Amino acid sequence: LALLSFGRAHSSSLNLRLFRSSSSRLYARPSVARDMKVLLLAATSLTAAAVNGPCDIYDAAGTPCVAAHSMVRALYGAYTGPLYRVKRSSDNAAKTIGVLAAGGFADSMAQDAFCDGTACTVDRIFDQSSKDNHLDLAPPGGAAPHPDRGVNATREELTVGGHSVYGAYFEGAMGYRNDKTSGVAIGDEAESMYMVASGKHYNGACCFDYGNAEIDSKDHGPGTMEAIYFGNSKVGGHGGGGDGPWVMADLEDGLWPGNMKLFPSNTPLLADFVTAMVKGTGGGFTLKGGDAQAGPLKKMYEGERPTNYNPMKKQGAIVLGIGGDNSDWAVGTFYEGVMTSGFSSDAVDDSVQANIVAAGYGHGSVIVV
């Protein structure tokens, strides 16, 4: 066996023909790429074993997951259910994509076979928690009065744990929502949430969010949202240090880097893959961020809420890729995210970050004969 790392020119010894796409990434010719993926999945699935996921960590700490969404892996060690559903354009047929094994990674080969020769979009991202808070395509809202589109199911391919998987690549006018949830924080109740996103695909438009929002796709004013935002928006004079991108809290009518519009100690997250975290409790909130491939989280802010945001008036819907009023002009890439009941401890946050790092986001190796 020989190893071929994505993006590295080992093709001469293997006599593989490679070409460079418009995005300057190296790819094998389609037939070769499919063969390499088969071999990769076969080899890595032999060693896949159920291990604790982020939600096992949260649950054990008494801050259980009430929503657990992922395109790439199971978020519980024993999870064997669906991750997301794809719909193909040729006949509008749909297929649910699950995991290769309990606690394992997405079965991307099933998607490839189903979408071969046609285009596919993602029309549902399943909730892995017991609350069934699945995310479907977002309806029209106060800001964007049209229904949102689903992401291209094959727009971004990456590896996690050495497995080839796909992310949810948002390109504007795309978004997901659930307005009738179970167990999600309302009012001033405590909650914690994180998402893993691309650190390279973002913009300054509103709003690449994941988290708690209004239940009717309309702006109900300060405190009616509590969601993670990632990007470099400076709308209304808000932002952190430097030029971004930052993790901020979308609390409605403002993206907050701290309790003030400008908060220089909230520093840019500069990494290929980022972990972004927001936690809220009575009277205060916390922002954390870090490299999803290595190292600990940095606490960007912890303290009281901005003026006019205490107490909170959270409504308990869930959004992904959009603002609470369906503001759908942002871009970004989502890989996984979780929402919990309760305010998690720093020790739990550290354990979750370690779990994300151990998952192995990046460009792994392909095993070829």
Protein Blocks (a to p, Z undefined) as FASTA:
>chain_A
ZZddehiacklmnopacdddfkopacddfklmmmmmmmmmmmmmmmgccdddfklmmmmn
opacfbdcdfkbccbfkbcbdfbdcddfklopacddddfbehiacdfklmmmmmgoiacd
dfbdcdfbfnopacddddddfklgcdcddddfklpccdeehiacdddddebjiacddfbd
ghiaehjbccdddddddfkbccfbdcddeddddfkopaebehiaccddddjdfghhiace
hjbjaddddeehiacfbjbfbafklccdddfbdcddddddehiacdddddfkgccdddfb
gcdddehiaccfbehiacehiafkopakbgcddfbdcddedjddfklmmmmmmmmmmnop
ajdddddZZ
